[in-house]
């Protein structure tokens, strides 16, 4: 019988085996631009030990081998000599496509996580011929679009407000343009993105459904270059280059819509009584400085705004004027210090502030001879987040890795501020809240058979006298089987301390964040998942199958009859809280990675419900965006060295909606001949909430891109796309014509008009084209830039 002391000695001996091995640490970079390569494979000669670089291009692992291989798709594989007790700088030469490398190492098989590089993002046809992060993610299993043309995503039955969006580990509060038509993420800034549908690492939390972590590029440290692009919707530019004697870099990108003034001109020429125009802009900047191999400093800036303007054009009433200005967006500023403390210890420290605001200004005046009226109102909603966080990674042994850290966050909310010229400005509510977090995440490998990822996240939330402390356990277990097969189980608990109130389909933005308190409790999610992942045909195909079950508690939404918080300051009376939800489903992803034809097939079967005490008579009902069947197929073909074609077909079950069952008489709102008792009107009788479905949604997108060279020898890129190639009219909403029955008992007059149901669909077939040209500083030689292999530190 094994005694407890013997077991402890055995475990210590097993753990200490790692200290007899070499500890190898370093960074992997692009030899031309100096850009960090995230997800590069570092492994031994026999491929039995290895790792991949993290979001900072950093790796650390132990081995007994005297040499290593370093590889990354699209770069030349490099064979280098092991050097211990130093931080290695590895430069890979681009330009060679290599076969996928299978590395038996901790963390390689990631479940509930999807990763995309910017090249994969650009390979998928997109509306406007411009790649969009969130629209690309909508093609993957477990992630669904809210409606036609929107960038809002619902992950495993969650709401759009339950997704955490991070830019270099800094949260961004608002991520959509024009009601979700496009996302704020400029592809020119993206290095890599990871989306977690479950099994969140313990350092992430605060949202129930998903984590989208985007790592931005650092810019070229070799020479200055840039690009200018023009599409049918927007124009963009980028510039990047070295600073501080090539110890640092700067990258700046910006884009602006081109549709503002054409939209205004069209509305002026049209036979209508108003002029409308819309536009948006995004600006990203990142400054990086690496004084030595142990330290790096980064400053990130983002600012983006949408603006929708409406102005009356009453041709017959020149004295009358009405204007509405709707402006919304956010800005973010952060500073990060990354340090390699020792070959086993790495730390990230981030100080950040993010601000989101929504502002609606209305103005009306009438200066006719009969009447003189002037009215002005302002609606404002704002939230500010300031945060300090520190994340540490420590490699204890080759089989044991620990991550720990914490954060302190302060939030300032103004949910509903209203001012009007005809009333005394009412007091508006300012709500300050704090969210403090400490976490630890331990990763164990047992006999190269089991990988254990065990995490605990302790959160404390305080707001207006309300306080809640919650422990969020996380468990992720992999069973590694022969022939590249892995079985997984995961469990997580997550709390969210703010609620997003959103009306989908609204042209004018009305996304409002409200903090949790004693009357609006924090929401909670518990999720279980099982999965299998494997490779076949010599790793040409990767297959992943997952099953999940998620329970949601303390959800919030608008009460029936409300779609926004406008009108008065009593915003709390318009919110229904205490809701619950369930979502369960099966997800399948098949990827083809080799050969002339590449792509993926994704399919999800799911069911999602909601239940509120005062909605639908307290009975459970289908979630507004429940789609039992959701699938997509993407196929890419490299036609020539310069030309690539791609097609994507999407299918989804139609959205649920509340049907009209019939009509009935009711007292009218207006009188006939001064007698209200004599007037009745017909109103619609609705069935159970979301008890009917729209027709199924499907569309085909086609894209073609090719690289060319201008007359001045500059690289250029053309992109053609056709959205909804067979012109499917997919419904996104229904509405009914007015149905009136007016009965006057005095004179026996009866007027009857039947009602009709109409379908709303947004996008027919839309061809698009975009063009981008790249500018690069001409340099005589690159001998001043170190491109040597790893043997040089």
C-alpha positions in Angstrom: 0.0 0.0 0.0 1.3 3.5 -0.9 1.6 5.7 2.1 1.0 9.4 2.1 4.7 10.3 2.7 5.7 8.0 -0.2 3.2 9.6 -2.5 4.5 13.1 -1.6 8.1 12.0 -2.3 7.1 10.5 -5.6 5.3 13.7 -6.7 8.3 15.8 -5.6 10.7 13.6 -7.5 8.4 13.7 -10.6 8.3 17.5 -10.4 12.0 18.0 -9.8 12.8 16.0 -12.9 12.3 19.3 -14.8 15.2 21.0 -13.1 17.8 18.7 -14.7 16.6 19.9 -18.1 17.6 23.0 -19.9 15.2 26.0 -19.6 14.9 27.7 -23.0 13.2 31.1 -23.3 13.0 33.7 -26.1 11.0 35.7 -28.6 10.1 34.7 -32.2 9.9 37.6 -34.7 9.5 38.3 -38.4 13.0 38.8 -39.9 11.9 41.6 -42.2 9.5 43.7 -40.1 10.5 42.6 -36.6 6.8 41.9 -35.9 6.2 39.4 -33.1 4.9 36.0 -34.3 2.1 34.7 -32.1 1.5 31.0 -32.1 4.9 30.0 -33.6 5.9 26.4 -32.8 9.2 25.7 -30.9 10.0 22.0 -30.6 12.8 19.5 -30.2 14.2 17.3 -33.0 11.9 14.4 -32.2 8.9 16.7 -31.9 8.0 15.1 -28.5 8.6 18.3 -26.5 7.7 21.8 -27.4 5.5 24.8 -27.0 4.1 27.8 -28.9 4.7 31.5 -28.5 2.2 33.5 -26.4 0.5 36.8 -27.2 3.8 38.6 -26.7 5.7 36.3 -29.0 7.4 34.8 -25.9 8.1 31.1 -25.1 9.6 29.2 -22.3 10.0 25.4 -21.9 12.4 22.8 -20.7 14.1 20.0 -22.7 17.1 17.7 -22.9 17.8 18.3 -26.5 20.9 20.3 -27.8 18.9 21.8 -30.7 15.5 23.1 -31.6 13.3 23.8 -34.6 11.2 27.0 -34.9 8.5 27.2 -37.4 5.5 29.3 -38.4 3.1 29.0 -41.3 4.3 31.1 -44.2 7.9 31.3 -42.9 11.1 29.3 -43.4 11.7 26.7 -40.7 14.8 27.3 -38.7 17.1 24.8 -36.9 19.0 26.4 -34.0 21.3 25.4 -31.2 19.9 25.5 -27.6 21.3 28.2 -25.4 20.3 28.4 -21.7 20.3 31.2 -19.2 19.7 33.8 -21.9 16.7 35.2 -23.7 16.9 34.3 -27.3 15.8 36.5 -30.3 14.6 34.3 -33.1 14.1 35.8 -36.6 12.2 33.8 -39.2 12.4 34.6 -42.8 9.0 34.9 -44.6 8.1 33.5 -48.0 8.0 29.8 -47.6 4.8 27.8 -46.9 5.6 24.8 -44.6 3.6 21.8 -43.6 1.8 22.0 -40.4 4.0 20.9 -37.4 2.4 18.7 -34.7 4.0 19.5 -31.4 3.2 17.3 -28.3 3.2 20.0 -25.7 1.1 21.5 -23.0 -1.6 23.9 -24.4 -1.5 22.9 -28.1 -4.9 21.4 -28.2 -7.3 24.2 -27.3 -11.0 23.5 -26.8 -13.8 26.1 -26.7 -11.2 28.4 -28.4 -11.0 29.6 -32.0 -8.0 31.4 -33.4 -7.7 33.4 -36.6 -4.7 35.2 -38.2 -5.2 38.3 -40.3 -4.4 36.2 -43.4 -7.2 33.8 -42.6 -9.5 36.8 -42.0 -8.7 38.3 -45.4 -9.4 35.0 -47.2 -13.1 35.1 -46.5 -15.4 37.1 -48.8 -16.9 40.1 -47.1 -19.6 42.7 -47.6 -17.8 45.8 -49.0 -14.8 43.8 -50.0 -13.3 44.7 -46.6 -12.6 42.0 -44.0 -14.5 42.3 -40.8 -13.6 40.4 -37.6 -17.0 39.8 -36.1 -18.7 38.9 -39.4 -15.9 36.3 -39.9 -16.5 34.9 -36.5 -20.2 34.5 -37.3 -19.3 31.7 -39.7 -17.8 29.5 -36.9 -19.7 27.0 -34.8 -21.4 28.3 -31.6 -21.2 31.9 -32.8 -24.3 33.3 -34.6 -25.2 36.6 -36.1 -28.1 38.5 -34.6 -29.7 39.4 -37.9 -28.9 40.2 -41.5 -25.9 42.5 -42.0 -25.2 43.0 -38.3 -21.8 42.5 -36.6 -23.5 41.7 -33.3 -22.6 38.2 -32.2 -24.5 35.7 -30.0 -22.2 33.1 -28.5 -23.8 29.8 -27.3 -27.2 31.5 -26.7 -25.9 34.6 -25.0 -26.6 38.3 -25.7 -24.3 40.7 -27.5 -23.6 42.5 -24.1 -22.2 39.2 -22.7 -19.1 39.3 -24.8 -15.8 40.8 -23.6 -13.8 42.5 -26.4 -10.1 43.1 -25.6 -7.5 45.0 -27.6 -4.1 43.9 -26.2 -5.8 42.8 -23.0 -7.7 46.2 -22.6 -11.5 46.1 -22.7 -13.4 48.1 -25.3 -17.0 48.9 -24.4 -18.5 49.5 -27.9 -17.5 47.5 -30.9 -20.1 48.2 -33.7 -20.7 50.8 -36.4 -24.2 51.7 -37.7 -26.2 49.4 -35.5 -23.8 46.6 -36.0 -23.3 46.8 -39.8 -19.5 46.8 -39.3 -17.2 46.3 -36.3 -14.7 48.9 -35.0 -11.7 46.5 -35.4 -9.5 47.7 -38.3 -7.9 44.6 -39.9 -4.7 46.7 -40.6 -3.9 46.6 -36.9 -4.6 42.9 -36.2 -1.8 40.4 -35.6 -4.0 37.6 -34.3 -7.3 37.1 -32.5 -8.6 34.4 -30.2 -12.2 33.8 -29.2 -13.1 31.7 -26.2 -16.6 30.2 -26.1 -16.0 28.5 -22.8 -13.2 27.3 -20.5 -12.1 30.9 -20.0 -8.6 31.3 -18.6 -8.9 32.5 -15.0 -7.4 35.9 -15.9 -10.5 36.6 -18.0 -14.0 37.2 -16.7 -16.7 39.8 -16.2 -18.8 38.6 -19.2 -21.0 35.5 -19.4 -20.6 34.2 -23.0 -17.3 34.8 -24.7 -13.9 36.5 -24.7 -12.6 38.0 -27.9 -8.9 38.8 -27.4 -7.2 40.8 -30.3 -3.5 41.2 -30.4 -2.4 44.2 -32.3 0.7 44.5 -34.5 3.6 46.5 -33.2 4.8 47.9 -36.5 7.8 47.5 -38.7 11.2 48.0 -36.9 13.2 47.7 -40.1 11.9 50.6 -42.3 9.0 52.9 -42.8 6.0 51.8 -44.9 2.3 52.2 -45.2 -0.8 51.7 -47.3 -3.8 53.5 -48.6 -7.0 51.7 -49.4 -10.4 52.7 -50.9 -13.6 50.6 -51.0 -17.3 51.4 -51.7 -18.0 52.2 -48.0 -14.8 53.6 -46.6 -11.2 54.7 -47.1 -8.3 53.7 -44.9 -4.6 54.3 -44.5 -1.8 53.0 -42.3 1.8 54.0 -41.6 4.4 52.2 -39.5 8.1 52.3 -39.0 11.1 52.2 -36.5 11.9 54.6 -33.7 14.6 55.0 -31.0 17.4 53.6 -33.2 15.2 50.6 -34.1 14.6 49.7 -30.5 11.0 50.8 -31.0 8.2 51.2 -33.5 5.1 53.1 -34.3 2.0 52.1 -36.2 -1.0 54.3 -36.9 -4.1 53.3 -38.8 -7.3 55.2 -39.6 -10.4 54.8 -41.7 -13.3 57.0 -42.6 -16.6 56.4 -44.4 -17.1 57.7 -47.9 -20.9 57.6 -47.9 -21.6 60.7 -45.7 -22.1 63.3 -48.4 -23.4 61.0 -51.2 -26.1 59.9 -48.7 -27.0 63.5 -48.0 -27.1 64.4 -51.7 -29.4 61.5 -52.5 -31.8 62.4 -49.7 -31.8 66.0 -50.9 -32.7 65.0 -54.5 -35.3 62.5 -53.3 -38.9 63.5 -53.0 -39.0 63.6 -49.2 -39.1 66.1 -46.4 -35.8 65.3 -44.7 -32.1 65.1 -45.3 -30.0 62.4 -43.6 -26.4 61.4 -43.6 -24.3 58.9 -41.7 -20.6 58.4 -41.1 -18.0 56.9 -38.8 -14.2 57.0 -38.3 -11.7 54.9 -36.4 -8.1 55.8 -35.3 -5.7 53.3 -33.9 -2.1 54.0 -32.7 0.5 51.8 -31.0 3.9 52.9 -29.8 6.4 50.2 -28.8 9.8 50.4 -27.2 12.1 47.5 -26.3 15.2 48.9 -24.6 16.6 45.4 -24.1 15.6 41.8 -24.4 14.0 41.7 -20.9 11.7 44.7 -21.1 9.1 46.2 -23.5 6.8 49.2 -23.2 3.7 49.9 -25.2 1.2 52.7 -25.5 -2.2 52.0 -27.2 -4.7 54.6 -28.4 -8.1 54.0 -30.0 -10.8 56.6 -30.8 -13.9 55.9 -32.9 -17.2 57.6 -33.4 -20.4 57.1 -35.3 -22.6 60.1 -36.3 -26.1 60.0 -37.7 -27.7 63.4 -38.6 -31.3 64.1 -39.6 -32.5 67.5 -40.8 -36.0 68.5 -42.0 -36.5 69.8 -45.5 -40.1 70.9 -45.5 -40.3 72.5 -48.9 -43.8 73.9 -48.3 -43.0 75.1 -44.8 -39.7 77.0 -44.8 -40.3 78.4 -41.4 -40.2 75.0 -39.7 -37.0 73.3 -38.8 -36.3 70.0 -37.1 -32.9 68.4 -36.4 -31.6 65.2 -34.7 -28.0 64.5 -34.1 -27.1 61.0 -32.8 -23.4 60.5 -31.9 -21.9 57.5 -30.2 -18.5 55.8 -29.8 -15.6 55.3 -27.4 -12.0 55.9 -26.9 -9.3 53.9 -25.1 -5.8 54.7 -23.8 -3.5 52.2 -22.2 0.1 51.7 -21.2 1.7 48.2 -20.9 5.0 47.1 -19.4 6.1 43.6 -20.2 9.1 42.1 -18.5 11.0 38.8 -18.5 12.0 38.6 -14.9 13.8 35.4 -15.2 13.8 32.5 -17.8 10.9 31.0 -15.8 9.0 34.2 -14.9 7.2 36.6 -17.2 4.9 39.6 -16.2 2.5 42.0 -17.9 1.4 45.2 -16.2 -1.4 47.3 -17.8 -2.9 50.7 -16.8 -5.9 51.7 -19.0 -8.9 53.9 -19.3 -11.9 53.4 -21.6 -14.9 55.7 -22.2 -18.2 55.1 -24.1 -20.9 57.6 -24.6 -24.2 57.9 -26.5 -25.6 61.4 -27.2 -28.8 62.4 -28.9 -29.5 66.1 -29.5 -32.9 67.1 -30.8 -33.9 70.6 -32.0 -37.3 72.0 -33.3 -38.4 75.5 -34.2 -41.3 77.1 -36.0 -41.3 80.8 -36.7 -44.5 81.2 -38.7 -46.8 84.2 -38.4 -49.3 82.0 -36.5 -47.0 80.3 -34.0 -43.5 80.7 -32.6 -42.0 77.6 -31.0 -38.5 76.5 -30.1 -37.6 73.3 -28.4 -34.2 71.6 -27.7 -33.4 68.4 -25.8 -30.3 66.3 -25.0 -30.1 62.7 -24.0 -26.8 61.3 -22.7 -25.6 57.9 -21.5 -22.0 57.3 -20.5 -19.8 54.8 -18.9 -16.1 55.1 -18.0 -13.7 52.3 -17.0 -10.3 52.8 -15.4 -8.2 49.7 -14.6 -4.9 48.5 -13.3 -4.0 44.9 -13.8 -0.9 42.7 -13.4 -0.6 39.2 -15.0 2.3 36.8 -14.1 3.4 33.5 -15.7 5.8 31.2 -13.9 7.2 28.0 -15.3 7.8 25.8 -12.2 8.7 22.6 -14.0 8.2 21.2 -17.5 5.0 19.7 -16.2 3.7 22.5 -14.0 2.9 26.1 -15.1 1.2 28.7 -12.9 -0.5 32.0 -13.9 -1.6 34.5 -11.3 -2.5 38.1 -10.9 -5.2 40.6 -10.3 -6.9 43.8 -11.3 -8.6 46.9 -9.8 -11.3 48.5 -11.9 -13.4 51.6 -11.3 -16.6 52.3 -13.3 -18.6 55.6 -13.6 -22.1 55.2 -15.1 -24.5 57.8 -16.3 -27.3 55.5 -17.6 -29.9 58.2 -18.4 -29.4 61.9 -18.4 -32.1 64.1 -20.0 -32.2 67.8 -20.5 -35.0 69.8 -22.3 -35.5 73.5 -22.9 -39.1 73.5 -21.7 -38.5 71.8 -18.3 -36.1 72.4 -15.4 -33.1 70.1 -15.8 -33.9 67.1 -13.6 -31.2 65.5 -11.5 -29.5 62.6 -13.2 -28.0 59.6 -11.5 -24.3 59.1 -11.4 -23.3 55.6 -10.3 -19.8 54.6 -9.3 -18.9 51.0 -8.9 -15.7 49.0 -8.3 -14.7 45.5 -9.4 -11.6 43.9 -7.9 -10.2 40.6 -9.0 -7.5 38.1 -8.0 -6.9 34.9 -9.8 -4.7 31.9 -10.0 -4.5 29.3 -12.9 -2.5 26.1 -12.6 -1.6 23.9 -15.5 -0.3 20.4 -14.9 0.8 17.7 -17.3 0.6 14.1 -16.0 2.7 11.5 -17.9 2.0 13.3 -21.2 -1.5 11.8 -21.0 -3.5 14.3 -19.0 -3.4 18.1 -19.1 -5.1 19.8 -16.2 -6.0 23.5 -16.3 -7.4 24.5 -12.9 -8.3 28.1 -12.2 -10.0 30.2 -9.5 -11.1 33.8 -9.9 -12.2 35.7 -6.8 -14.2 38.9 -7.6 -15.5 41.6 -5.4 -18.1 44.1 -6.6 -19.3 47.3 -4.8 -21.9 49.8 -6.0 -24.1 52.3 -4.0 -23.9 50.2 -0.8 -24.4 46.9 -2.6 -21.6 44.4 -2.4 -21.0 40.9 -3.8 -18.1 38.6 -3.5 -18.0 35.5 -5.8 -15.7 32.6 -6.4 -15.5 31.5 -10.0 -13.9 28.0 -10.4 -12.6 26.9 -13.8 -11.6 23.4 -14.8 -10.3 22.2 -18.2 -9.0 18.6 -18.6 -7.5 17.1 -21.7 -7.0 13.4 -22.3 -4.3 13.0 -25.0 -4.7 9.8 -27.0 -2.5 8.3 -29.8 -2.8 9.5 -33.4 -3.4 13.2 -32.5 -6.7 12.5 -30.7 -7.7 14.5 -27.6 -10.8 14.3 -25.4 -11.8 17.3 -23.3 -14.0 18.2 -20.4 -14.5 21.8 -19.1 -16.5 23.6 -16.5 -16.7 27.3 -15.6 -18.7 29.8 -13.5 -18.7 33.5 -14.5 -20.4 36.6 -13.1 -21.2 39.8 -14.9 -21.7 43.1 -13.1 -23.3 45.3 -15.8 -26.1 44.8 -18.2 -26.4 45.9 -21.8 -29.9 47.1 -22.9 -30.1 46.8 -26.6 -32.9 47.1 -29.2 -31.8 45.2 -32.3 -32.6 46.6 -35.7 -32.7 50.2 -34.6 -30.9 52.6 -37.0 -30.2 55.2 -34.3 -27.9 53.6 -31.7 -29.4 53.1 -28.2 -27.0 50.7 -26.5 -27.2 51.5 -22.7 -25.0 50.0 -20.0 -26.5 49.9 -16.5 -24.6 48.6 -13.4 -25.8 45.9 -11.1 -27.2 46.8 -7.6 -29.5 45.3 -5.0 -32.5 45.6 -7.3 -30.7 44.6 -10.5 -28.6 41.7 -9.5 -25.4 40.6 -11.2 -26.0 37.9 -13.8 -24.3 34.5 -13.6 -23.5 31.7 -16.1 -22.6 28.1 -15.4 -21.3 26.1 -18.4 -20.3 22.5 -19.0 -18.8 21.1 -22.2 -17.4 17.9 -23.6 -15.3 17.7 -26.7 -13.2 15.6 -29.0 -10.5 16.8 -31.4 -8.5 14.8 -33.9 -6.5 14.9 -37.2 -6.8 12.5 -40.2 -5.1 12.1 -43.5 -1.6 13.0 -42.2 -3.0 16.0 -40.4 -4.5 17.5 -43.6 -7.9 17.6 -41.8 -8.7 18.7 -38.3 -12.0 17.8 -36.8 -13.5 19.1 -33.6 -16.8 18.0 -32.0 -18.2 19.7 -28.9 -21.3 19.4 -26.7 -22.2 22.2 -24.2 -24.8 23.1 -21.7 -25.2 26.6 -20.2 -27.4 28.0 -17.5 -28.0 31.7 -17.1 -29.4 33.5 -14.1 -30.4 37.1 -13.1 -30.7 38.3 -16.7 -32.2 41.7 -17.5 -34.1 43.1 -20.5 -36.7 45.7 -21.3 -40.2 45.3 -19.9 -42.9 44.5 -22.5 -43.9 47.7 -24.3 -40.4 49.4 -23.9 -37.6 49.4 -26.4 -35.3 52.1 -25.0 -34.8 54.4 -21.9 -35.7 57.6 -23.6 -38.6 59.8 -22.4 -38.0 60.3 -18.7 -35.5 59.7 -16.0 -37.3 56.7 -14.5 -35.1 54.2 -16.3 -35.3 51.5 -13.6 -39.0 51.1 -14.1 -38.4 50.1 -17.7 -36.2 47.1 -16.9 -37.3 43.6 -16.2 -34.8 41.7 -14.1 -34.4 38.3 -12.5 -34.6 36.3 -15.8 -33.2 32.9 -16.4 -32.0 31.1 -19.6 -30.8 27.8 -20.8 -28.7 26.9 -23.9 -27.5 23.6 -25.1 -26.0 22.5 -28.3 -23.7 20.4 -30.4 -20.9 22.0 -32.5 -18.9 20.5 -35.4 -15.9 22.0 -37.1 -14.0 20.4 -40.0 -10.9 22.2 -41.4 -8.8 21.4 -44.4 -5.3 22.8 -44.1 -3.3 21.3 -46.9 -3.5 21.1 -50.7 -4.7 23.5 -53.4 -8.2 23.6 -51.9 -8.5 24.7 -48.2 -11.4 25.8 -46.1 -13.7 24.7 -43.4 -17.2 23.3 -42.6 -19.0 24.5 -39.5 -22.3 23.3 -38.0 -24.2 24.0 -34.8 -27.4 22.4 -33.5 -28.7 24.3 -30.4 -31.7 25.4 -28.4 -31.9 28.6 -26.3 -34.8 29.8 -24.0 -35.5 32.7 -21.7 -37.9 33.0 -18.8 -39.1 36.2 -17.0 -41.8 36.4 -14.4 -43.7 39.2 -16.1 -43.0 38.3 -19.8 -45.1 35.8 -21.7 -47.2 35.1 -18.6 -44.1 33.8 -16.8 -43.7 30.9 -19.3 -40.4 30.0 -20.9 -40.1 31.2 -24.5 -37.5 30.9 -27.3 -34.7 33.4 -27.2 -35.2 36.2 -29.7 -32.2 34.9 -31.7 -32.6 31.2 -31.3 -31.5 29.3 -34.4 -31.6 25.5 -34.0 -29.6 24.9 -37.2 -26.7 27.0 -38.2 -24.0 26.1 -40.7 -21.4 27.5 -43.1 -19.0 26.2 -45.7 -15.9 28.1 -46.8 -13.7 27.0 -49.7 -10.5 28.8 -50.8 -8.5 28.1 -53.9 -5.1 29.6 -54.8 -5.5 30.1 -58.6 -2.0 31.6 -59.2 0.8 32.9 -57.1 -1.0 36.3 -57.1 -4.6 35.4 -57.3 -6.9 33.6 -54.7 -10.6 32.9 -54.9 -13.0 32.0 -52.1 -16.7 31.2 -51.6 -18.8 31.0 -48.5 -22.3 29.6 -48.1 -24.3 30.3 -44.9 -27.5 28.6 -43.7 -29.5 29.3 -40.6 -32.9 28.5 -39.3 -35.2 31.5 -39.4 -35.5 33.8 -36.5 -38.5 33.3 -34.1 -41.2 36.0 -33.9 -44.5 36.6 -32.1 -47.3 35.9 -34.6 -50.7 37.7 -34.9 -53.6 35.3 -34.3 -56.5 37.6 -35.0 -58.3 40.9 -34.3 -60.6 42.3 -31.7 -62.5 45.5 -30.9 -61.2 48.0 -28.4 -61.8 51.5 -27.3 -60.2 53.9 -29.6 -57.7 56.7 -28.9 -59.7 59.3 -30.9 -63.3 60.4 -30.8 -65.8 60.6 -33.6 -68.2 63.6 -33.4 -67.0 64.2 -29.9 -68.3 61.0 -28.4 -65.6 58.5 -27.2 -68.2 55.9 -26.3 -69.3 55.6 -29.9 -65.8 54.9 -31.2 -64.1 51.5 -31.4 -61.1 50.4 -33.3 -59.5 47.1 -34.2 -56.3 45.9 -32.5 -54.2 42.9 -33.2 -54.2 39.8 -30.9 -50.7 38.3 -30.5 -49.9 34.7 -29.7 -47.2 33.4 -27.4 -43.9 35.2 -27.5 -41.6 33.9 -30.3 -43.9 30.9 -31.1 -43.5 31.2 -34.9 -40.5 31.4 -37.2 -39.5 33.3 -40.3 -38.3 31.4 -43.4 -34.8 30.0 -43.2 -31.8 32.2 -43.9 -29.2 31.4 -46.5 -26.8 33.2 -48.9 -23.7 32.7 -51.0 -20.8 35.1 -51.0 -18.0 35.0 -53.6 -14.6 36.7 -53.4 -11.5 37.2 -55.5 -8.3 38.9 -54.5 -5.1 39.4 -56.4 -1.8 41.1 -55.8 -0.2 43.3 -58.4 2.6 45.9 -58.9 2.0 49.5 -59.8 4.0 51.3 -62.5 6.2 52.7 -59.8 7.0 49.2 -58.4 4.7 49.4 -55.4 2.7 46.4 -54.2 -1.0 46.7 -54.6 -4.0 44.6 -53.8 -7.4 44.3 -55.5 -10.4 42.7 -53.8 -13.7 41.8 -55.5 -16.7 40.4 -53.7 -20.3 39.6 -54.4 -22.5 39.4 -51.3 -25.7 37.3 -51.5 -24.7 36.1 -55.0 -28.1 34.5 -55.8 -30.0 37.5 -54.4 -31.9 35.8 -51.6 -34.4 38.1 -49.9 -33.8 37.0 -46.3 -36.4 38.4 -43.8 -35.1 40.1 -40.7 -38.4 41.4 -39.3 -42.2 41.5 -39.9 -44.6 44.4 -39.5 -48.3 44.7 -40.0 -50.3 47.4 -41.8 -52.9 49.4 -39.8 -56.0 47.4 -39.3 -59.0 49.7 -38.4 -62.6 49.0 -37.8 -64.5 52.1 -36.8 -68.1 51.6 -35.7 -70.4 54.6 -34.9 -73.6 53.5 -33.3 -75.3 56.9 -34.0 -75.3 56.8 -37.8 -74.4 53.2 -38.4 -71.2 53.9 -40.3 -68.7 51.1 -40.3 -65.3 51.2 -41.9 -63.2 48.1 -42.3 -59.6 47.6 -43.5 -57.9 44.2 -43.4 -54.4 44.0 -42.1 -51.4 42.7 -44.1 -48.1 41.3 -43.0 -45.0 42.7 -44.6 -41.5 41.3 -44.7 -38.4 43.5 -44.1 -35.1 42.4 -45.8 -32.0 44.5 -46.0 -29.4 43.3 -48.5 -30.0 42.0 -52.0 -27.1 41.0 -54.2 -24.2 43.5 -53.6 -21.1 43.5 -55.7 -18.1 45.4 -54.1 -14.6 46.3 -55.0 -11.7 47.7 -53.0 -8.1 48.7 -53.8 -5.1 49.1 -51.6 -1.6 50.2 -52.5 1.5 49.8 -50.2 4.3 52.3 -49.7 7.7 51.3 -48.5 10.8 53.3 -47.7 13.5 52.6 -50.2 16.7 51.4 -48.5 19.9 50.4 -50.1 20.6 47.4 -47.9 19.3 45.6 -44.9 22.7 44.8 -43.4 22.0 47.0 -40.4 19.0 44.8 -39.4 19.9 41.7 -37.5 18.4 38.7 -39.3 20.8 36.1 -37.9 19.5 32.8 -36.5 18.9 32.1 -32.9 22.6 31.5 -32.0 23.0 35.3 -31.6 21.2 36.7 -28.6 
